[in-house]
């Protein structure tokens, strides 16, 4: 409904602009306005995945004045109207169901817009009996409209892809695909500002991969990269198992940070246990060799005495190293060492 409202609003604005700025004859004014409205209708079909807009385009030839006059399909041009209407239905259906194809196929897009314009200008010729030369001129003008809009659309699409690529490079780690340290620096400030004035809990987890240097030294850096990807993908999945919106960041090397909104340390401990269990149950195999990957966690929650996210980070970093220095493959939660829960693994 919102998209339908937007479509009607665009048509209304175009109508107001044309009536206020165009002082030509009825044919010129009506033709220019009709072309602008047809452009909006065509792009409404092409851009919005909206069945209401499809139905509007299907029934519109019978709704606009004087198209509701039944004589148009009883006169000598009834065959032309019916044939054009059937072609228009095919074009509308194709626009709705083949958006992906039209987005990359210029000739199909061009053919669709030409047929769309021809069908509509045939309707208007039947209804208004404009001179044929004017109708052809307006049809050509419609195609020029659509060509200009298409060029703008392609340029905007290119710019958006470039922007998205740049955003990914700035905010996401190229190796693992998770958020990077720069993104953590940005989001952590926003999160701290919100939760320092909110009673809801905010928990920060930091972990690294035990003996990661040995993977690199023994198997090579490519295998080390595979370990990093395996761990990050496993943790990313487990963070969303119960519907929580935990965010994973690669802080650097084999160190990662997790932000858990509206989550206390008890739930964080459950998440760490689940991650550990998944890594045990789904080990990484490289060249028929099983690599047993374990993690150390530091876990802390936002406190009233924290003046910035830096205070939280220093604390969770200290807890992580406390777990590492105690023997690894365990977690430190608010200064206390915890072992992972041992759940029997059922092998099938």
N, C-alpha and C positions, 0 to 999 in steps of 0.2 A: 504493500500500500504506500509506503514511503517513496519507493521508486516511481510508482504511478504518479504520486503527487509531484515529485520532482520533474517528471516528464511534462505534465500539464503546466507546471510553473514555467518551464523553459519555453514552451509554445506560447504561453500568455505573454511572457516578456518579449519574445520575438515579435509577436503581433503588435504590441504597444510601440515598440521601437520603429517598426515599419510604418505604422500609421502616423507617427509623429515626425519621421524624417523623410519619408518618400512622398513626393508630390507628383508622381507620374500618372499616366492614364490607368484605367481600370485593369487593362491587360498587364501593364508593367507592374503596377502595385500588387495585383493579385498573383501574378506569376512569381515575382520575387518573394513574396510572403509564402506562397505555396512551396517554393523550392526550399526555403529555410525550414519550414515545418516538416517537409519530407525528409530533409537531412536529419532532423532531430528524431523522427520516427524510425528511420533506418538505423541510426546509431543506438536508439533505445533498444531495438531488437538485437543489435550486434554486441552491445556492452553488457546489458542487464540480462541475467538468466531468470527471466520473470514471465510466467505464463499469463499474467494479467495483461502485460504489454503485448504479448502475442495475440491474445483475444481482441485487444483494442485494434490492432492492425488488421485482423481478420474481418471484423465487423465495421470498421471505419468507412469503407466504401459505401455502406448502406446508411450511414449516420449523418454525414456532413450534408449541408443544404446545397443544392436541391436533390442530392443523391437519394433521399428517401422517397422521391417521386417514382412510383412503380412504372411509369410510362417508359422509363429509360431501358427497361428490359422487355418491353413489348413493342418497341419501335423498330425501325429498319436496321439499327445498329446493335440489336440485342445480342447477336452472335459475337460481335466484337467485344461487348462488355463481358459476356460470360467467359469467352476465351481468355481475355485479359485477367479476369478475376481468378480463374483456375491457375494461370501462370503465377499470379501474385501469391496465392496460397502456397504453391510449391516453393517459391522464393522465401516466404516467411518461415516455412517449416525448415528449409535448409539453413537459414540464418540462425534459427534457434538451436538446431541439433548439430551443427558443424562449425561451431565458433573456432575451435582449435585449428581446423583446416583452413578457414578463411583468414585467420590471423597470420598464417605463414605463406598462403598461396595468393599472390597478387592478382593473377588472372581470374581465379574463381571469385575473388572479392569484387573485381571490376565487373565481371559478368553479372553477379548478383545485384550490384547497384544499378547497372544499366537496365536490367529487366524490371527492377523495382520502380525506377523512374519512368520507363516507357508505359508500364501498366497504369500508373497513377495519372500520367498526362493523357492517356487514352480516355480514362474516366472523365477527366476535366474537359477534354474536347467534346465528348458526348454530351456532357451536362451544359457547358457554356457556349459551345460552338465558336470558340476563339478561331481566328484565322490560322490555317495550318502552318503558315510561316512562323507565326508567333509561338505556336505550340512547339515546333521544332527548335526554335531559338531558346525557349525556356527549358526544354529538355537538355540542350547542350549546356546551358547555364547551370542546370542541376548537376551535370556530370563534372563541371568545373568546380562547383561547390564541394562535391564529394572528393574530388582529387586533392583539393587544398586541405580539406579536413583529414584525409588519409595521410598526407605528407606530415601534417602536424602530429597526428597520432603516432606514426612510426618514429618521428623524432623524439616525442615524449617517451615512448616505450624504450628507445635506446638510452635516453638519459636516465630513466628509472632503473634499467639493468645496470648501467654504470654505477649509479648511486648505491644499488643493492650490493654490487660486487665490492665497492669501496667500504660499505658498512660492514660486510662480512670480514674483510681484511682487517679492519680496525678493531672489531669487537669479538672476533672468533679466532680460535687457534687453528692454524692451517693443518696441523698434523692430526689432532684428535677431533676437531669439529665442535668442541665445547667452547664456552665463553673464555676469554683470555684475561690476563692481568689488568689490562687497560679498562676492560669492561667492568671488572671487579672494583677498581678504584672509583668508577663512576657510580655504579649501582649501590655500593656499600655506603656511600655518603647519603644517598636518597633513602635507603633503608634505615640507616641510623636516625636520620631526622624524623622519620615517621614513627619508629618504634620506641624512640626515647621519650615520646609523649603519648604512648599507647600502652594500655595494660596488657595487651596480647604479647606472648613471649616471642623472642627472636633468638634462635640458636645458630651458632657458627661451628662448623666442623672443618677440621683440616687434616688431611692424610697424605702420606706418601707411600711409595712402593718399597717394601723391605728388600734390601740387598739389590737394588736396581742396577748398580754399577757392575755387579757380577754378570747380569744378563748381557750387558754390552760387551764386557771383556771376554766372556766365554763364547757368545753366539754372534756377536757383531751388532752394530748400531741399528741395522734394519730390523733385527729381531727385537731389539730394545724398543723401537718404534711400534712394533706389533703389540708388545706388552702394554705400552701406554694407551694404544687404541682399544685394546681388549678391556683394560681396567676402566677407562673413561666411558665406554659404551655400556659396560655392565652397571656401573654406578648410575649413569643417566637413566637406565631402565628402572632400576630399583627405586630411584627417587620418586617415580611417578606410579608405582604399583598401587598405592593406596589413595591415589588422587591428590596427593600433596604436590605443591608447586615448588619443590626444592630446586635451586639453581646451582649448577656445577661450573666451577672455573678452574682452568689450569693456571696455577700461580707461577710456575716455572719449573723446568726440569721434570722430576717425578712428583712434585708437590701440587696438591689440588685443594681447593676450598669449596665448601658447600654452605649456602645460605638457606636456612629453613625458617620460613615465616610461620607465625602462629603455631610453633612447635617447641615443646620443652625438651630438656635433656633426656628424659625417660624415653620419649618417642625417638629421639636421635639415637639412643643406644639400640633400640629395636631396629632402626634402619642400618646401623653399622653391623649388627649381627646378621641381618638379612643379606647385606652386601658380601660379608665374609662367607656365608653359607653358599651363595650363588657362585662365588669364585672357586670354592671347593668342588661344588657339584658340576660346574661347567668349566673345567680347566682349559688352558690354552695348549694346543698341540702344534709344534713346529717340527716338520720333517720327522714325524712319527715319535717325537720326543715330547713328553708331557712336562710343561713348565708349571710348577706350583707357585702361584703368586699370592702373597699375603700383604696385608696393609697394617699400618699403625695409624691410629686416630687420636686427635686431640679434640675435645668437645667442651664448649662453654656457652653460657647464655648471657644475654645483655643484662647488665646490672645498673642500678640507679646511679652508682658512683662513676660509671663510664662517661667520660667527657667527649669522646669521639670514637669512631670505629677503630682507630689505631689502638685504643686501650683494649678492645676486644681481641684484635688481631695479635697483639703481643702476648696476651694471656693464652689464646688457643695455640699459638706457636710454641709457647713454653710447655704446654701440656703434651703436644705432639712429641717434642724431644724427650719429655719425661717417659713416654711410652717406648720410644726407640731405645733410650739408654737402659730401660728395664729389661730388655730382651726381645723387643719387637713382637709382631703378630698379636697385638693387644691394643687397648684404648685407655686413654686417661680422660675421665670426665670430672671436671671441676676439681682437679688435683688428685683424684683417686684412681688407682689402677684397676681396670676390669679386664677379665679374660672373656673371649668370645664364647657364646653358648655352643656347646658341642651337641650337634644334632646328627643322628645316624644318617649316613648317605645310602640310599637304596639304589643299587646299580641294576639296570635292566639289560 
